[in-house]
């Protein structure tokens, strides 16, 4: 696949186009490269022909391929049954913003992502105790993008202020009071998408659905969804909303990667098909494990060394994780891409996925992740079958 490899090299370290930021006022020291483009022109929209199903892989038998659109080399997918289109690769702030990335580095990474066609930027109130939203908000202000050109999401549940009604809840009081400060930190009049970050067994789902409906109706958010919810709870929320003629959830945000696939493929897939729920999946690299960077020990610069995520070091050294990482590294060498690109590409081949949320602590990682799009299109069924086989759990 020489064409795909060439395009991936451009995205990783070659010249990047300026057209997408032509209207923006960006820091003069943001490194964006030259004005060449691997494929497509900024601002043009073309229908992307349907891709052939990979018949040999159960991973590609989950449903029909969604309609795709392409702008500046990035493909876009509808957010579930809604009309909102999000880039098939998103950019998230968990762990990095406010911890590894200050405003300056966040601007650098977001600018390169946006230049590569990313329009979906994910956040949450609880990330770095609100600092992640502040960093992203400051970056958005400095970048000066037109509001119609990007989609921002945030999530609520954990809370950042101690209190019986302000932490680990989805009650009406918390949700209605949390959205305002979140918008202030982000510097926005509204967010495009809000999630219930976790299920709340102590709050009736009906109360949560009404509260999310009111936030959307008030114009503080345009769509709402769930994160880490069960298929049964999502179905109940949709049915409640339909019964009372309320705004329905349109998306679920689950973990999905070669090490964590059962929940999406076995339990959420039917809900996606029947109810029109999209998936914006997180941790495609399983916290970096699938890149193979932990196979020879954990570097001091790794986020596995960041305070508060010490559990990552233990997971990186898990036997199953190690075996899967070794297989991804080996197959990526055969394909002609990086392990990260192969792991992300595997996620993109799931037709229920609206966007794969990627993270990065530097510009080089952003560029590398963008190259996964081409890998996903050109992956052969033999490679997909081998990845599926390696990630399958042994029969008990």
ZISULDA-V222000 format. One record per helix or strand. SS is the DSSP state (hx for helix, st for strand). FROM is the first residue (numbers start at 1). TO is the last residue. Records with the same first field share a line. If there is no record, write none. Layout:
SS=FROM-TO ; FROM-TO
This chain:
hx=2-13 ; 19-21 ; 58-60 ; 103-115 ; 127-143 ; 147-149 ; 172-186 ; 205-217 ; 231-243 ; 262-275 ; 289-291 ; 303-305 ; 311-316 ; 319-335 ; 339-348 ; 363-370 ; 372-378 ; 381-391
st=46-47 ; 68-71 ; 74-78 ; 85-87 ; 89-92 ; 97-97 ; 101-101 ; 120-122 ; 151-156 ; 191-196 ; 221-227 ; 251-253 ; 255-255 ; 257-257 ; 260-260 ; 278-282 ; 353-358
